[in-house]
Amino acid sequence: PKHSSISKHADIDDLIVKVTLSPGKPGSNDVSVSLIDKVNPITPAAGVQLELKLLDRDIGSFPIDMTQASNESWSSVTPQPLVNGTWQVGLYGERPGEFDTRAAFIFNVGPENNYSSPYGKFREEVTDLGRSPSKHQNIVFTAA
């Protein structure tokens, strides 16, 4: 069945991060992000930055200006119409008093989309950057 969006999520320590592209097809797409902290509520001071990049060929990267819709959600529209291919959405999240969160989500856009699973499987790579309190994670999704 066809879906009107593609969502990916990652569970990073006490934080669940979800990124959705709608409709997840070539052209302009709505982008939404939700953060759910399993321990403490997300405060209005939390911030999310996204960057969009086509992995199949180098056309540069595009920051996505996100608008905070609630304490736990942000939304925007892709700054560049999506073309068929594999896209990376890089996420940087900040929460007062918590470690910064970095994650990369992979979306396959086009006729080859696999809609059988909304999440896919992922492999985590964690790197301690050795600077300010920060955690860096690459979340690499593959077809389920």
Secondary structure, 3 states (H helix, E strand, C coil): CCCCCEEEEEEECCEEEEEEEECCCCECCEEEEEEEECCCCCCCCCEEEEEEEECCCCCCEEEECCEEEECCEEEEECCCCECCEEEEEEEEEECCCCCEEEEEEEEEECCCCCCCCCCCEEEEEEECCCCCCEEEEEEEEECC
